[in-house]
Each structure stands twice: as C-alpha cells, then as structure tokens.
C-alpha cells in the first residue's frame, strides 16, 4: 500500500515538472506522507523496572520513550492555569494554610500514594481521568487552579515520590519503586499568560523561582526541579495517541483510594484521541471493519484517559502471573480522525520479563 501511494506521488511530481513553459502559472505537487495502515509495535517501556513512559503516534508509527522520573510538574497550555504532578513516580501534594514559602515545613507521611494512606477524597493526587478542572478533594488537579491574586496561591507540601527501581524482580514480576526522592515545598503563581514556580527544601528560608511559558502546540509544559529547566516529555499534542506508563489510579477497596499501577495505558484525551473497548464475543478483531464502529461509544473517552488503562491485562495473583486478556480489543480515533483497531499480543518478552508489551494495530478505512 505504501509503495503504491509513494509511486503515484512520484508520478504526479514528474508530470508537474513537465508542464508547459508558456504557462503563466505553475503548480508544485505536494507529497503528503501516507498515514500508516498499521503495524506490530513493541514500545520500549524498558523491562521489569518500567523506567520509560512511551508515547505512540499510530498514524506515523513513531514511538517516543521518555524516562518517567525526568519531570515533576506539568503546566497546562490551555486557557486555564492548572498544574499536574507526576503520578508515574507516585508524587503527592498537600495544600498548606500559608502563602509564605519561606516558612519551615515538615514532612507528612499521610501525603503519599497507597491504599492504606491516601483516600482519594484527600485530594493529594490528580484525578486519574485526566480532567484538569475540579474543586479539589480528589476532583481535578491536586493543585488548585493558580489564581490571578498572588495572595490566594498557597504553598504545597510535595512528596516527590520514588526514583526508578534498579532491583531485578523475579520473572513475571515488576520492581517499580526505588529510593524515596524526598520532599519540597512549592508555590505556583501566574506570570502574564504563563506561570511562576517557587520551590525550596522544607527547612529553607529562601527559594528558587522560575518562569514557565505556555506552548499551544503541547498539552503541557513540563518542569524538572532538580535540573531547574523545562523539559520535553510528551510530543506535540497532535503527534501522539497512546502512552505506556506506570500510573497513579483510584481504586475502590471498600472506599476509594489511590493506588500505583504498572503496565498502564492512557490515551491523549487532552489532544483529542478517543477510544472504546470491544469484546470478541461481539466482534472478532480480524473481521472488525469501519462500518462496525459505534461513534457513541467514544463519548466516555472524551473525559477519561483510562479507557485502555489496565483493562487489557489480567493482574495476576499469589500463584498466577499477569497475562494479556485475549477476549477484547480497542478502537481508537486518533487526533486527526483516523480510526484504528488495536489488540495486545504480549506484556512480556520471550523470557517472561514484564515491561515488554507487544501490540498490533490496523487502520479502519
């Protein structure tokens, strides 16, 4: 298919170059890169420590791995002034009563990700749907929308989560969390149509301050407090569709609590990617065609980035290893309106090591 399209494009370009020299106007053939019809991909999540977040653009087959500990905060590029925390390393934050960042603070063990320590209603973690707006207490971002009135912007106690583990687990298991990364106190302000971030160690009476500029080509602008610079994490918002990552989710264990997941997949909801799940009892993957798509099924994914989530795999247990669910696949509508069907072939490599997923996808046209 790709060879045919490229050959046709070359022929059109040749004809254009042979046009009549007496013509007062000329045209130049524009060669458009063909949209991928699909492929088999093995995103480089990085093995059982799952060190990478991997962003995949279905239409170009471009896969972008990024070390998941290379950022702390993401600043919304939209009309709002929202800041997200890095849930892939289990960060958590708590709003304090003061707006004075020079005051000494102490750590708080309850500000953490974990079933026994952090009910979602505490609002210490971002809502996992990916929806930024909300009034707190687990709805929207854990950090309140940055106010235009400086005095209203409180200091946050920040648990920086965990470094990436370097421990090799048993085959089929994962080791995600390394050493604790410590604590900071942080404050966010507006700076025109951008942001300021102020940050310091808990006992410091001085602080560092940096400005963050919005970039409309991206969903978020990311900042690393260690290197004290903005970093590129996500590709441009029109250039990725799904992300393979570790993830802080909400789970109901009698009450709704925060919980860290491995082998998780989010969709580019903010950029416009949509998705829904199809069970093979309803349609077979091989025979599913564009005419079978139900547009109404995409609605939920407009406000929830977790449609694929962990639903593509079995979690395993004390006597069983995690495995791919073979009774389902997913339909994805990418940011430019192409439709794809995706199924998961593996979550381990041939040696049984986790963090080595394989997916197959095909365009629906």
N, C-alpha and C positions, 0 to 999 in steps of 0.2 A: 504493500500500500504506500509506504513512504517513498519507495523508489519511483513508483508511477507518478506521484504528486510532484516530486522533485524534477523528473524528466519533463513533465508538462510545463512546469515553471521555467525551465531552461529553454524549451522551445518557444515559449511566449517572449522571453527576453531576446532570443535570436531574431524573431520576426520584428520586434520593435526596433532593433538596431539596423534593420534593412529597410526602414521606411523611406519614402520619397524625400530626397534632399530639397525639393522645391516647396515642400510644405512649410507654412509659416509657423506652425506649432508642432511640437514633438511630444511624445509621451515616453515615460520611462516605466518599464514593468517593475512592479514591486513584488519581490519574492517574500512571501509570508511563510514563516516556519510552520510546518504542519503540526497540528495537535496530535499528541501521542494517542495511538489506538489502544494502548495498554501494554503491560509487561509483567514480569515477575521481579519483585524487588526484595532485597534483604537490607533494611535500614541498619546503619552501623550504631546500634544502641550501645554496644561495647562490652557485652558479656554480663556475667552474673552481678557485677557491681553497678551495672547500668549507668555509666558515667555521662552518657550523652542524651540530650534532647535532640530528636531528629525531625526536621521539618521537610515534608514531601510535597512537591508540586506534581499532581497527577498528569497534567497536560504536557509538561516538559520532561517529566521523569527525573527532575533534579531533586536530589536528596541532600539536605544540609544538616550535618551534625554539629552541635554546639555543646561544650562542657556545661553541665547543668549547674555547677557551682560558680559560674563566671558572672553572675549578676545577683543583685539584691532586690532592687525595686524597678518596676516598670511604670512609666508615666504616660497616661492616656494622651493620644494625639487628637482626640475628638474635641467637641465644644465644651465638654465637662472638664473638671480638674480632679481626676481620680488617679490614685496610685495603688498598684498591686504589689504584693510581696511574692517572694519565690517559694511557692508551695512544693516545688520539686525537691527542695532540700529541707522541708519541714520548718520553714520560718513561721513565727507567730509574733503578734504585736498587741500591746495593750495601751489604750489611750490613758494618759495621766491627767491629773486635775490642773496641772500648771502649764503655762505657755513659756516658762523661763527655762531654757535648755542649760543654763549654767548651774542649776541646782543639782546636787548629788542625788543619784538614784541607786536603788538596789535591785538585784535580780529577783524574779518571782517564778518559782518552779511551776506554778499553775499555768503560766503563759507558755504553752507547748502544744504540740500535736500528739494526740494519743487518746485512746478510748477511755482511760481512767482519769485523765487530767483536763480534758478540754471539751466540754459540751459545746455544740455549735452555737448555742444561744449566747455564749460569752462574747462572740464576735471577734475572737483573736485571730481567725484565719479568714481569707477571702471566701466568699460563697463560691462553691466549685462549679456552678453553672457557667461562670464567666461573665455574667451580667454585672456591670460595674455599679449601677445605681442601686441605692438602698439606704435605709435609715440605721444600719448597724445591727447589732445583736444577731450576727450571722447572715444578714441580708445585705448584698452588695459587697463592696470592699471593706476589709477590716479597718483601713484608714479612712476616716471621714473625708468627704469631698473637701478639697482645700478651699478655704474661704478667702474672699477678697479683702476681708478685715483681718489684718495680721493677728490682732489680739485674740481672735477666736480660734486660731490654729494651735492646738495643744501639742505637748511633747508626747512621744510614744516610746514606751519601753519595748525594745526589739530583741527577741530571741532569734539569733542568726541561724538556728537550725544545725545541720550536720555537714561536715566535709564528706566527700565521697569515700566510701569504704575501700580499703585495699586488701581486705581479708578474702581469701578464696573459700567459698562455702562448699558444702557437699554438692555433688552433681544433681541438678534439678532444682536447687535452692538458690536464693539470692542473698547478697550481703550489701545493703544499700547505704546504711548509716555508718560513717566513720566517726572521727572525734567531733565533739561539740564545738561549734565555731564561736561561742561566746555571746556577749551582749553589747548592745549600743543603746544610746538614747538619740532619738531622731525627731526633727520637726520639719514640716513642709509648709511652704509659703507660695503665693503666686508671684510671678515676675512678668508683668505685662500679660501676654498670651502664653507664657511659659511658667516655669516653676523655679523655686529655690529649694534646696535641701540643706539642712543644717544637721550635723551629726558629730557625736563625741563618745568617748568612753564614759561609763556610768559615773565615775568619780571626778571627771574633768570639769573644771570651771571655765574652760574655753572650748571652742568648737570650730569645726571646718564648715565652710559654706561653698556650694557650687550652684551654678545655674543650669537648668535643663530646658532645651528648646523643643517645642513640638515639631514633628515632621509628618506632614499629612500623607506621605507615601507609606507610612508604617502605622500599625495599630498602636504601638507603644514605643517609647524611647527608654532604653534600659541603662541603669547606673550601677557601677561596682564601687562600693565604699573603700575597698582595700586599695585598688589602683586609682581611685578617685577620678574616674573618667566614665563617660558614656560608652557603651559597648553595643555592637550589633548582635542581637540574639535571633529574633525572628527575621526571616526575609521580608521584603516589602509585602504589604497586606494583600496585594493581588497576585502574589507569587508563591503561595503555599496553601495547602488544603488540609492536611492532617499532621499531627505531631505525636511522635512516640516519646513517652516521658514517664518518670515517676511523678506521683501526684498526691496532693492532699485533698481527700474527698470527705463528704459527710456520710456516715453510715448509722443505721438505727440498730443499736444494741440495747433495746429497752427504752433508751432515749437517744436522740440524735447527737452523735459525737464526731469529732474529727479523726481521720484515720489515713495513714500513709499507704499508698498503693504502688506496686511495681507493675510493669507491663501495661501501662495505661495509654489510651489514645484519645486525644482531643481533636476536634475539628476547628477550623478557622472561622468560628462563628462571627467574630467581630469584622472579619473581612468579607463575609457573605457566603462561605461554604455551608452547605446544608446536607443532611444525611438522614437515612432511616434504615431500620433493620428489617430483613426479610427472612422468614423461616423456610427451610427447604420443604417442609410439609405443605407449603402454599405454592412455591415456585422452585424449580430446580435452577441452580446457578447457570448451568450451561445453556439452558433454553430461555433464560430471562432476557427479554428484549425491551427496547424503549417503550413500546406500546403497553407494557405491563406496569410502567411507573405510575404511582398514585401521588400526585403533587401534594395532596392534603397531608400526606404522611411526613412531609418535610417541615411542617409547622413547628413541631416541638423543638427541632434543632435550631430554630431562629433565636431561641432564648436559653439554650442549653448545649454546651460544648461536649457533653459526655455521652452522646448517643452511642458511639462505639465503646468508649470508656474501657471497662474491664469485661464487658459483656461478651467479648469474642473468645474468652478463655474460661476454663474451669480453674478454680483456685487451688485445688489440691487439699490435702489434709495430713493428719499424722501418719497415714500409711499409703497415701497416694500422691503422686507428683502432679503439678499443674499440667493442663493439656489444652489444645485447641478445641473449641466447640465446632463440630462439623455440621451442625444442623441449622446453620444460619450464614447469611452474608449481608452485605450492606450496599445500599445505593447512595452514591454521593453526587451532588450537584456542585461543581466547582465554581470558583468566583467569577468565571467568565461564561457560565451557563452550559458547560459540557456535562454530560451525565456519564457516570462510571458505575460498574458493579465491582465490588471488592470482596474477596474471600481470603481467609487466613489459612496458610498451609502448615506453618510451624511456629513455635515460640522458642525452640532450642535449635542448636546446631546438631550435626550428626553424632557428636559426643554427649548430647543431652544437656549442654550448658545453656542456661537461661540467658535472656537478653540478646537473643539472636533470632528475631522474628523473620518470617518469610510471608509475603503477601502476593496475591495475584489479582490483577485488575484488568478490565477491558472496557472500552468506550461503548456507549449505547447510542447508536445512531440509525 
